[in-house]
Amino acid sequence: MAKIAMIGAGSLVFCKTLMSDFLATPALKGSEYRLMALTRTRLDKMHAFVERMIRDNNIDASVVSTTNRREALKGADYVVVMLQAGGVEEFRQDYEIPLKYGVDQCIADTLGPGGVFRALRHIPALLEIARDMQELCPNAILFNYANPMAMCCWALGRVPGLQFVGLCHGVQTTMDLIASYTGVPKDEIDFVAAGINHMAWFLRLQHGSRDLYPTLKANFEKPGFYVNEKVRGEVLRHFGYFMTESTGHLSEYLPYFRKNRKALELYCDEPSFGGETGAYYKYCAMLAEKFAKTDPLSIESTALGARSAEYCSHIIEARETGEVFRLNGNVRNDGYISNLPAGCCVEVPIFVDRLGLHPIVVGSLPPQCAALNMTNILVQGLAVEASFTGDPELVMQAVALDPLTSAVLTLKEIRDMVAEMLEAERRYLPQFANKKLRSVPAISIPAQVSRQEVPLDPALAIANRFGKLAKA
C-alpha cells in the first residue's frame, strides 16, 4: 500500500485537513503515513490526533512520526510538503519591514517583498528535500503546498528527474464563486483555466453550449456583486477575463490597487481578507498565539466527512487505482503555455492516472493576460536565480521589478529595504551567508552645478532645436 511522507506535519490546520482526506479515501486503505517536523511540540499533537482518527473510524492505516527527514522519505511513494521556514516570526518581518517603507501588503506570501523573501527561505529547504528524494525515493511524486508556489516550483523544476506538482485551491474555490454569480451549479460548468499560480485565467466558462462569460460580466456591473470582489471585478472589466485569486491576493500583484491611500480605500479596506493591511499575517499570528496556549486537536472531532477541496487525496487515488482525475496544477513550462517563458512555473490542467501526471498543452494565453502574468514572472525568475546563485543584487532587482513596490518606492528606498530584510532574516538565508547588498549612496547635487559638456543624443538634439525654433 502507499507510503506517504508528510513533511511539515507541524502544520496543525493544514496537515489535519489532508490527513482527514487521506483517511476518508477507500483506495488508500492500508497506507502508511510518516509525519515529519523539525520539532516534537506540534508533531506529537498531530501524531496523537491521527492515531485517534484511525482508531475512532476503524481505518486500516498506520502512522509514525519523526524529526528525521531522511527517515520519513526512505522508500516513500508520495511526499507532501507544507513547510514554512522561519514560521510566524519571519513572516512578521516580511510584512512589517516593507510596511515601514510604505509597501502595504495584505497576504505577503506570493509576490512583493514578502513573497520574494519567503521564496528565498523556502527554496534551500525544498532543494534539500528534492536531493534526499533522488537518493531515497527516486520514483516518488512530490506535492508542494509551500508558497510562493510559482517560485518554489520554478526551483523544483530545475532538479533533474524530479516528479512534482504544486497544488493550490484557487481554481476550486473560485469555481464556487463563479457558480453563485452565474446561477449554474458548479459541477455543471465546463471550464479551462491556465496562467500562473494565483493569477490563472478562466479562458472558457460554459454550461453545455452556453458561454457563461456574458452573465458573469453583466453581474459584475451590479454593485451588489461587484462589492464582493472589487479587484477581481476591475481586472475582469478592463482586461476581459476572470482569474483565480481574491481581492486580497490580486491587489498585491498589480500596481493599481495598493499604491496609495486613495487606492486602498477604494478597493481594499474590507474585512475578512478583502485586502486590508496585513490580513494574513495577523490571522497567522492569532492562530500561533492561540495554539501556544491550547491544543485545538485535543477537542477536535475525529469524525470523517466529505473530502475537502484539496486535490492531493484525489491525485494519489487516481495514481493508485487508474481512475482518471483532472486538476489544475503547477508544473515546469515545457511548452504548455507558448507565450510564457520556457522553464518558468505555469498552472495548467493536468490529468492523472496510474501512469502519473499528464499536463495538457494550452497554447497561447490572450496577449493581455500573458502580459499581466509576465509582470510577475520576471520577479519570480530573478528571485529564483538569486536563491541559486546567492547574489543579493538579484534580490534587490527582483523586488525592484515588483509591480506594487515599484509603484511606491524609489530605487534607493528599495535597496535600503532589501538590505534591512536580508539582515533581519539572515538566519534562514544560508545562500547569502557572509554576503551583503552593495551600498549605493545618493548623489548630492549642489544648487549651482556646472553641467559637463557631452554629445547629445541625436533625437534629443533635434527636439531641442525644434524647441528653440518654436520659442523664436
N, C-alpha and C positions, 0 to 999 in steps of 0.2 A: 504494500500500500504506500501512499505518498508520504514522503518525509519533507516536512515544511519548516524551514527556519524563519523565525520571526526576529529580525534584527532591529532593536529599538523597542523591545516589548515593554519598556517602562512607560510608554505612551498609554496611559490608563484608558482614555476615552477611545482612541483610535484602535489600539490593539484589541480592546474588548469588542468593538464593532466587528472587526474582521474575524476574530475567533468565534463569535456568535454565528456569523455567516458560514464559516467552515463546518462547524458542528451541526448546522441545520441542513447541510448538503448530503443527501444519502450516498452519493457517489464517492464521498470521502470517508466512508466507513472504514475503520481500522487504521486511519492515518496516525502518524507520529508528529507531534508538534514540539518544536525546540524553541523555547523562549530565551532570548539573549538580550541583556542590557549590561551597561558598564558597571552599575552598582546594584546591590541587592534590595535597596529600600523599596522601590516600586515593583521590582521584578518579583519579589516574594509574594506581594499582594496579588499581582496578576496571576502567578502560578496557582495560588490557593483558589482564586476565583474560577480559573479554567477547570481545575480539578472538581470544584463544586458543580459547574455546568455539566461536565461529563457524568458525574455520579447522579445528579438530580434528574437528568434526562435519559439515563441509561444508554449512553452513547458508547459505541465501540471505538475508542481512541485512547491514545496515551500522550502525556505531556511531561517534558523535562525542562529544567531551566538551568542556565549557566551564565557566567560573566566572561566566558572564554569564547570569542567569536569563531575561532577555528574549530572548536569542538561542535558548535552549533552547525557549521557549514559542512562538515565531513559527510560526504555521501548524500547530501540533500538533493531533492528533486526540484524544489522551488524555494526561492529566497525572497522574503518580503522585507523591504527596507523602509522604515518610518522614523529615521533618526532626526534629531535636532541638536546639532553640535553647539555647545555653549548654553543651551537652554534659554530660559526666560531672561536671564541677566544679559546675555549678549544681544538678545532681541531688543531689550530696552535701549541699548546703545545704538542699534540700527535705527531706532525711531527717534530717540531724544537728541542725539548729536546733530543729525540733519535738521531737526526742527529748530534747534538753536540758531542755525544759519539761515532759516527761512524756508526749508523744504518740508512741506506739510504732507505727510504720508498717512494713509488710512490703514492699509494692510501691511505694507513694507516687507513682503516676503517673495516678490516675483521680479520686480524691476526696481529702478531707482537706487539710491544709496543702500537702502535696506536689502533689496534683492541681490545686488552685487555682492555685498559682504556676506550674506547668508550663503551664497554660492561659493565664495572663497573659503568659508568654513566647511561646507559640506563636500566639496569635490575631493579633497585629500582623503576623507573618510570613505567616500564611495569607491575611490580607486583602490584603496586597501582591501575593501570587501571584494571587488572585482578580481584583484590579483589572487586573493585566497581562493576564490571560486575556480579560477583557472587551474589551480592545483588540486583542490579538494572535492569539487563537484563540477567538472567542466561541462557537463550536459544540462546543468540546471538553468532554469529561467529566473532572472532577477526582475522582481516587480518593484519599481521605485515609486514611493509615495512622498519622498522628500522634495520640498520646494527650495529654491525656484526650479520648477520641473524642467523647463526648457534648457537652462544652463547645466543642470545636473545630468540630464540625458544627453546633451551635446558632448559632455565629457565622457560619459559611459560609451558613447558611440565611437570613441577613439580607442577603445580597448579591443584588440583583435579577437574575433571569435566569440565575444560575449553575447549571449542571448538575453535581451532585456526589453521591457516596455515600461513606460511611465504612465501611471494611472491617476486620473483625476475624476471628479464627479460634476464638472461644469456642464457637460453636454446633457447628462441625465436630469439634473435639477433645472436647467434652462428649458428642457422639454416640458416640464411641469408648468412653467410659466407660459410657454407658447400655447399649450393646450388650453389654459384658462383664458388667454387673450383671444383665441380663435374660436372657442366653444366646441372644440373637437377632442374626443378622448385621446389621451397620449398614445395609447397602443394602436391607434388607427392612423397616426401621422407617419408618413414616409419622409425621411429627410436625408440629406447629405451635408455633413459638417466637416470642415477642414481649415487648416491655418496653423497657428502656433498655440501652445498651451495658454489658456486664459485669454486668448484672442483668436479663437477659431470662429469661422463664419458659417452660418446656415445658408448654404448655397442653394438648396432646394427644400421646400416645405410643401408637402402635398397630402391631400385627403382624397384617395382614389386618383381621379384625373384632375381634381380641382387644385389650383395653385392657392395656397393659404396666405401668401405674402400680401395681396391686396387687403385682406381682412386685418392682418396684423398691423400694416401701415396705417390703415384708417383708424384703428383703435388707438394707436399712439398719438393721434392728433386730438384725442379726447383727454381733457385734464385729469379725469378720474383714473385713467390708465397710465398716462404719461408720468404722473407724480410718483408712481411706484418705482420707476426705473428711469430717472431723468437722463442720466449719462448714456446708458444704452439706447434710450429713445432718441437722443440727439444724434448719436452716431448713425442710427438707422435712418433718421430723417435726412441727414446730409450726405451719407455715403452709400445708402441703399440696401444694406444687409444687416441682419441682426447677428449678434455674437454671443459668446458663451460665458461671459463673466459679468458680475453685478456691478452696480454703480461704484461700490467701494473699491473694487479691484480696478475697473477700467479707468476710473478717474485718475489713477496714478500713471497709466501707460501712455497717455496723450497729453499735450501741453495746454489743453483748453480749459480744464475744469478745476485745477487746484493752484493756479499760479498766483492768485491774489485773493484778498478778502471778498471782493465782489463776486468772483467766480465760485468760491467756496459757498457763499451764502445762496447763490442762485441754484447750484447743482448738488451740493454735497452735505449740507448741515442737516442731516436727517438722522433719527435714532436707528438703532439696530443695523449697523453696518451699512447705512445708507451713504456713507462716505465721510462720516465725521472723523476728526483728527484722532489718530492713534487707536481706532476702534479695536483692531485685532490684538494689539499689544495689551491694551487694558483688559480685554477678555482673558487672554492667556495669563496675565498677572493675577487676575481674580481667581482663576482656577488653581494656579500654583499655590496661592495663599490658602485657599480652601482645602486642597489636598494635603497641605502640610499639617493641617490641624485635625483632619478626619480621614478615614479610609472609606471613600464612597463605595468601593466594591464590596465592603462588608455588609452593606444594606441593599445592594443592587440585586434585582431579581435575576435568577438563573434561567428563567423560562426562555425557551427558544421560539421565536415567532417567524414571520416572513423575513427573508434576507433583505439587507439594506440595499441602497442604490450603488454600492461599491462593486466594481467589476471583478475583483480578484477571485472570489469563490467560483464565479461562473466560468472564468478562463481555465482554472485548474480542472473544473468539472468537464469542460469540453476536451481538454488535453487528455484526461483520464478515460473518458467514455467514447470520444469521437463524435459526440453530438455537437454540431456546429453552433458557435456563438459569435455574434457580431458586437463589436465595441468601437469606441474611439480611443485611440491610444497614442502615446508619444514615442516616436522612433527616429532613427537617423534618416535624413532625407536622401535616400538613394533613388532619386528620380520620381518620387511620389507626387511632389508639387513642383512643377517645372519652372515656375518663375520665383522660387525661393532658392537660396544657395544650397548647393550640394554639401552634405555633411552636417548641416545645421539640424536642429530638432524640430520636427513637424508633428502636428496632431492630425491623424487621418483615420478613416475607417479601417478596421482590421477584422479579419475572420480568423477564428481559432478552431482547430480540430485536433485529432490525435497526432498529427504531424507537426503541430506547432502554430506559430503566429504568421499570418499572411496579410500584410498591409496591401491596400489597393492603390493603384495609380489614379490620382485625382486629375492631373493635368494642370492647367493654369488657373490660378485664382483670378477673379476680376481685378483689373490693374490697381484700382484704388484700395482694395483690400490687401493686396500684396504690398503696396506702398506703406500702408499703416503697419503691417507686420514687420517690414524691413526697418522701421524706426526702432523697433525693439530688438530685432535680430542683430543689428550692428552692435548694440550694447552687449548682448549676450556673447557674441563672438569674441569681443575684446576681453570680457571678464573671464571666459574660459581660457583664452590664451594667457592671460595674466596668471591664472592659477597654475597652469602647466609650466610656465617659464619663471615664475616668481618675480616678475618685473612690476614694481609698484607704479611705474609710469603708466603702464597699461590699465591699471586700476583707475587712476585718475582720469585717463582718457575715456574709459568706459563710462564712468559716472558723468563726465562732461558731455557725452553724447546722449545721455538720458533725456527724453523729451521734457519731463517735468523739471528736473534740475536745471537744464539749460534755459528754461523759460524764467527761472527765478534768480540764478546766481551768475556772477562773473566768473571767468576762468580762475582768477586769483582766489576768489572765495571757495570755488570748488576744490582747488588744490589744498587750501588750508583745512577744509572739512575732511577730505580724504586722508590727509596726514594725521589728523586727530583720531579718525576712526581706525586707521592702521595701528596706531599706538595703543588705543584703548582695547582693541581686540587681538592684540599680538599673540596672546596665549593660544588662540585657536587658529592661527595662521602660520603653520610651520613652513610653508613655502616661501614666506617673506622674512625668515629668520635673519637677523643682522642686516636687513635692508631697510632703508628709509626713503621716503619720497623726496625727490630733489626739491630744494628751495628755489623759488623763482621770485625774487623781490620785485616790488613795484618800482617803476622808474619815476623819479620826481622830475617834473618839467617846470623850470622857473617861469615866472610870468613873462619875462622878456628873454626869449631864446632865439638865437640865430639859426635859422634852418640851413642844413647842408645843401649845397647845390648838387643835385643829382639829375640824371637824364629822366625826363618824364616819359611815362608810358605813352605811346603814340596816340591811343584813343583818348587819354586824358588831355594830352596836348591839344588835340583837335577840339575837345569840349571847352577847354579854357579859351582857345582862340575865338570860338563862336560866342562864348560868354562875353568876351570883351567887345566883339562886334555888336552884339545885341545891346550892350550898355551904351556904346557910342551912337 
